[in-house]
Amino acid sequence: MKFESVNRKYNQLNDFIRGEMKRQKISQDMLAYRLNLPRASISKRLNGISEWTAREIIDVYEFLGIEMSWNEEKKKLGCRKTELQKKDV
């Protein structure tokens, strides 16, 4: 049961990234260039075949202009949950 929950969240992350890429008209080639990865690696990550590293997720968010901020109350409790907020441009 726990694995399914993690897998579902991972799929949501990939769907979110894919949706932002589409909205901003960013191709997999462009993202691959920015992350210094082969395009095939980006495709595998977006399709859930390979996993993103934490550094890659941060780099993707920066490239897409998405700010990651910590919820202060959960941070105090030692939780690692993040909230995503679109950067004001």
Residue pairs with C-beta under 8 A, 6 or more apart in sequence:
7 48
10 48
10 51
11 48
13 52
13 57
14 45
14 46
14 47
14 48
16 84
17 46
17 60
17 64
18 46
20 26
20 64
20 66
21 27
21 28
21 31
21 64
24 64
24 65
26 63
26 64
28 39
28 42
28 43
28 46
29 39
31 42
31 60
31 63
32 38
32 39
32 41
32 42
34 59
34 63
35 42
35 56
35 59
35 60
35 63
37 56
41 50
44 50
45 51
45 52
45 56
52 60
58 68
61 67
61 68
61 84
65 86
65 87
65 89
66 84
66 85
66 86
66 87
67 84
67 85
67 86
67 87
68 82
68 83
68 84
68 85
69 82
69 83
69 85
70 82
70 83
71 79
71 81
71 82
71 83
74 81
